[in-house]
Amino acid sequence: MIPTPISASEPDSESDAASGLTDGPTDDFLTDPAQALRVMMEGNARFVSGNPEHPNQDAGRRTALAPAQRPFAVLFGCSDSRLAAEIIFDQGLGDLFVVRTAGHVTGAEALGSIEYGVSVLDCPLVVVLGHDSCGAVAAALDSLEQGRMPSGFVRDVVERVTPSVLSAKAAGIEDRDAIVDVHIRQTVDLLVERSQALAARVAEGKVAVVGLSYRLLDGRARLVSAHGPVG
């Protein structure tokens, strides 16, 4: 059972306050979508420059988070092993609520997890993270060009990516990495269209849903799509 968030409590003693050990998360909780995105992008800039701070990764943070979690963003990304969210955005324990599938394809489980992050954990930001040289997009392209679909449940992943590939081709886009950007945008749109809970919070200005494209070689994430107040 996933714990529900609780409000930060006061330290039980001066020694607890000094050591950072408390009954729950006490760091400033981000509620502004634009500020949450800035924190993400600043962390990525540190990662790219080779100067990460590795925040919130000590024993005190681990102890403080034990009663409850209070992340500031939902990260819905591709399962690719090179997209370790907390590393490439230089975050720590309890900062990100991470949901990952191959090709960041959406199903009931992924949507439910994202809604949990927004509706229960009150995350003000949802990030869809794709990347260049995406295997899921490449597989969808190959299946269209060769007329053959993969077997097993990989076929389901390819079928969910294929609409983005067809949309890109209809717009005259042939470059594979540019098609990845189209898939990221379509995933962002799909989340807002399919989730009433998410759409309502975006309309109220409480949540933003953004799409970021990650470059494997230099580690840089760039904004390609956004719904909601991100400045």
N, C-alpha and C positions, 0 to 999 in steps of 0.2 A: 504494500500500500504506500502510495506517495504521500508524504506529509503535506498538509496545507500550510500556507505561509502564516507566520505570526508576527506581530509587531515587535520591534526591538525592545528588549527590556534593559533595565539598569543593571550594571555590574553588581554582583552580590557583595563584593568587598573591594577595598582599595587594591589588594593584591591581584584580584581578578582584573580590575581595570588596567592595572599596569601591565599585565601579561597578555591582555586582549582576550581572556577567556570569559565569555558571558553566556547567558541563557539562549541567545539567538543572534542572528546577524545584526550588527550595529552600524555598519558603514552606510553612508548616505545612499538611499535608494533612489535610483533614477526613475522619474515618472514622465519626463518629457521625451517624446520620440526623437526629436532633433538632437538633443543632448546625448541620448543613448547611442545614436548613430555616430556622433562625433567621437565618443569614447571608443567605439569599435574601430573607426578609421585611424584614430591616433595610435591605437594599439597596433594596427597593421603597419603603420608608418615606422613604428619602433622595430617591428619584426623585419621589415624590408631593409632598414638601415643597419641591422645587426646589433641594435642596442635595446633588447627587450628588458623589461623590468621584472618579469615573472611575478606579478602581483598576486596576493591572496593565495599563496601556496605553502604557507607555513603551518605549524601545529596549532597555533592560536586560531587561525582561520578555520581549520578543520574542526576544532572543538566548538567554535561559535556556531558553525552551521549544523551541528548534529541535531538540534531540535527541529529545524525547519530550513527550507531553502527560499531564497528570494532573488532569483536571477533578474537581470535588467533587460535581457533579450532572448527571444527564441531564435535559434539558428537552425534553419531547415536546409541541409546541404546534401551534396552528393556523397556517397559512401567511400569515394576514392581515398585510399590510405594517405595520400599526400595533402589532404584537406583537414588536418587536425585543428579543429576550430579554436580551442584555447591557446594553441601555439601561434597560429598565424595572425590572431587578433590580440595576442599578448594579454590574455585574461587568466583567471584562476578559478579555484573551487567556488561553486555557487554563483558564478557570474553569468553563465550561459545555460539555457535549457536547450539541449541539442537533440535534434531529430534528423536522422540521415537515412536515405535510401539511394540505391543506384540511380544515377541520373536525376536525383531529387524528384522522382515521380510520386504523385499523390494518390493515396488510397485512404480508406476509412481510418486505418490505424494512424497514418501520418497526420491526417486532418484532425482527428481526435486529440492527438498529442499536442499539436499546435494550438488548438482551442484551449486545451488545459493550461498551457503556458500563458495564454492571454487572459482567459476568463477566471482562472483560479489563482494563478501566480501573479497576475497583474503586470505582465511584461508589457512595456510600452512600444516595443519594437519587435518585428518579425523580419528576419533576414533570410532570403533565398540565396544560397551560395552555389554557383556553378563554376566551371573552370574550362580552360582551353584543353584540347586533346581529350575531350570527354568520351569514354568508351561507349557509354549508352547512346550518345548521339551518333557516333561512328557506326555502331551496330545497326541503328535505325536506317542510316544512309545506305549501308551495305545491303540491308534486306530489301530496300526499295530498288536499288540498282541491280541486284542479282536475282530478285524475285524469290528469295528463300528466307524463311523465318527460323530463328533458333528454336531449339526444343525446350521443354520444361518450363519452369516459371520465368526463365530469362525472356521467353517470348512475351510475357505479360509486361515486362519492363520496356521492351522494344516497342510494343504496341502503344504504350502510354507516351512514349517520346515521339512517335511517328507524326502525330498531328502538328507538332512544332516544326518538324522537318518539312512537311508538306506546305505549311504556311510560309516558311522561309523561301522555299523554291518557287512558290506562287508569286512572291515578291521579287524574284530574280536574284536571290541571295544564294551563292554557291560555296563560298568560303566556309569551311567547317567550323572555324572558331566564331565566325559571324552568326552561323546557325545556332551555336551554343547560346549566344546572346538572345536570340529570338526565343529559344527554349526557356531561358531564365525569365524573360518578360511574360511569356505565356503562363509560366508557373505562378508568378506573382498575381497575374490577373485571375487565374483559376482559383487561387486561395480566397481571394476577395469575393469572387462570384459564388463559390460553393459553400462558404462558411458564413451563415447569417450572423453569428456571434462576432466574427472578425470584421465583417462589413459594417456592423453597427458601431463598433468601437472606432473604426477608421472614420466613419461619418461624423462621429462625435468629437473627432480630433484627439482622441486618447491614445490611439495606436497608429503606427505607420508600418506599412509592408514594403520592403525594398528588395531589389534584386542586385546582387553584386557578382561580378565576374572576376575570378581569380586567375592570375597568370602563374603557371607552375614554375617557370624559369626564374623570375625575379621576385615572386612572392607578393606581388601587388594586387590589391582588390580595388576594383573601380565600380562606381554606381552606374547601372544600366536601366533601372526602372524604379518607380516609387509611387505608392499610393499613401496619402496622408501627409501630415505636417512634418517635413524634414528640413525645412528652411530653404 
